[in-house]
Every structure is written in structure tokens, then in C-alpha cells.
Amino acid sequence: MGFQLGSRGIFRHADSTEFAAPLIRRLSQLARTRFLGVFAGGAITCAAITLFFLQVRAFAQGSIVTIGPSAQILPPSSIYSFPDGQAYVYGVEWHFLNAGTATVRMDQDGTSQKVNAIADSAGVANVLYAVHDHFEAQFDSKTFCSLGLKKHSEEGPHKRDTQVTFDYHKRKSLFQEKNLKTGETKQLENDIPLCVTDVVTGFYYLSSLPLQPGNSYTFPVSDGGKNAEVTAHVEGKEKVKVPAGSFQTIRISAEASSGTLKGKGKVWAWFTDDAKHTPVQMRAKLSWGTLLFRLNRVDRH
């Protein structure tokens, strides 16, 4: 997901400098420990690029996981329609802070689907830890297997270009990264299963599944470095109200089901209870707090 952290109303509940001061000190601590990278996908990824799958990226980076036979990517059903030309725009909240907005968009690109996300910090977050990221990911529209992803990141003093490609014939992923300040390059090759999703397109994969209460899905996720198994549970139905309106939704929880980060973080997503399965709300519970994403609007192009 892309993030635009607005400065207007950032202390919408703060009526005095005494109240705002501890929040500023906390943000400074987070910046020093790179936790503010979560707003751009650096410390965890994307909303993004979707914080939902930013958290999944953390799972993938935590440890190497042997992908079992139960972990698989299911192809989209014949009745599922990709939300081509639609950009989801979310408001992001952290405690009393209005952190800004998050945006992610999908388009058709020949026989594949392309997802673009942009991350731009602003306001207090930009002062403490400036972020300007651009993500682009592609996946096969028939199988939902990720084809690769690119990221241009400017996070604090760091500037990098990253590219990940998946070769399913060789069962290998290739991770290539270039430090744009020093010119230093890094290249890694890792084993992958027959099909994986990635940290950018993963929540689109979830929205394509039959979301019946009681169902569970385990699937492999890769960022080109290491693989992770993530298990999603369809918990139930509920009505939620967000800036875009009131919706009858299906609530899903997801967390790492293998590896050293098992049990160390959890995310929830609310999808509309219809054929579109539009993600209208997401919440991530982390060790240092909870982030909430609520749908502001859907831009159509």
C-alpha cells in the first residue's frame, strides 16, 4: 500500500502541548528504531504497501519456513472479477494520531495483473523519518502466482532499488538490490514452492477466496528473500462503519503459522460481504501498538 501521511489534524485529540509532547517523544523513539518504516513498508512492507501485508513481510523476513503441502495458492474462481482501474484510499490511525492515507491500485496488464502502490510521508512522520517509496507487483491472472515485484525506496538516509523475480520452472526466486547512494549491489537466490504470492498482492489474493465463516486458508508468501506460511481464518460477519460508508462485512484474521514469528503479531481485515470482497478496514496489532486502516473512498479510473 502506499502511504501519504498528512499533517492536517495529526493531533486531532490533542488540546495542549502537554498532551502532544509525549506523543512526539514516542514518535522520535520509533523513528530511531526504524518503526516508522512501517508507514512505508520498510520495517514490516507494503500496505504497503497494505499494512495487512506489511505485517506478512515481517513474517517472511523472520525465518526460513519449509512450505508444507497444505500451503497453496488457489486460482481465482470463474465468477471473481479483478478490481481493475480501482484505487483503494484508506485513512490510517495510530493511537490518537491521524497518520494519513494509504493507497493501492490494480490494473490489467496483458495476461497478468499489475498492482501499484506509492508511499510518501508528510507532516510529523516526514520530519522524523522521510519516506518516498514506489511499489509495483505483477501476478498471473489465471493462477494468482506472483511474477515479481519492484520497489524504489527512499527511507530516511537510505535510497535503494529492489527487484524480485520468481522462476517457477527452477523453483527459485532472485532478489536484486542496489544502494543508490553507494552503488553497492546485493543478489540472493532462494528456493520457492510451486506458486507464491508476494507482500504487495497478498490481500488481493485473500479477497478472491470464498470467504465463508469457519473457512481457513494457509498459503506461502515470499519477498524474494525467505518464504513464510500465513494462515487466514474467516471469523464471522459484522457491520462496520468507515468514512466511505456502512458495510456488511466478513472479518478475517491472519498470522504466521510457522517460524520464529509465530504468535508475535496478528492482523485483521474486513471485506464486504458480496462478490467484490472490497477491503474496507484493516487492523494490525503489533508489540508497540495498533494501526487501523479505514476506507475513505474508491477512486475509479
C-alpha positions, 0 to 999 in steps of 0.5 A: 500500500502506499502511504501519504501521511498528512499533517492536517489534524495529526493531533486531532485529540490533542488540546495542549502541548502537554498532551502532544509532547509525549506523543512526539517523544514516542514518535522520535523513539520509533523513528530511531528504531526504524518503526516508522518504516512501517508507514512505508513498508520498510520495517514490516512492507507494503500496505504497503504497501497494505499494512495487512501485508506489511505485517506478512513481510515481517513474517517472511523476513523472520525465518526460513519456513519449509512450505508444507503441502497444505500451503497453496495458492488457489486460482481465482474462481470463474465468477471473481472479477479483478478490481481493475482501474480501482484505487483503494484510499484508506485513512490510517490511525495510530493511537490518537494520531491521524497518520494519513492515507494509504493507497493501492491500485490494480490494473490489467496488464496483458495476461497478468495483473499489475498492482501499484502502490506509492508511499510518501510521508508528510507532516510529523512522520516526514520530519522524523523519518522521510519516506518516498517509496514506489511499489509495483507487483505483477501476478498471473491472472489465471493462477494468482502466482506472483511474477515479481515485484519492484520497489524504489525506496527512499527511507530516511538516509537510505535510497535503494532499488529492489527487484524480485523475480520468481522462476517457477520452472527452477523453483527459485526466486532472485532478489536484486538490490542496489544502494543508490547512494553507494552503488553497492549491489546485493543478489540472493537466490532462494528456493520457492514452492510451486506458486507464491504470492508476494507482500504487495498482492497478498490481500488481493489474493485473500479477497478472491477466496470464498470467504465463508465463516469457519473457512481457513486458508494457509498459503506461502508468501515470499519477498524474494528473500525467505518464504513464510506460511500465513494462515487466514481464518474467516471469523464471522460477519459484522457491520462496520462503519468507515468514512466511505460508508456502512458495510456488511462485512466478513472479518478475517484474521491472519498470522504466521503459522510457522517460524520464529514469528509465530504468535508475535503479531496478528492482523485483521481485515474486513471485506464486504460481504458480496462478490467484490470482497472490497477491503474496507478496514484493516487492523494490525496489532503489533508489540508497540501498538495498533494501526487501523486502516479505514476506507475513505473512498474508491477512486475509479479510473 
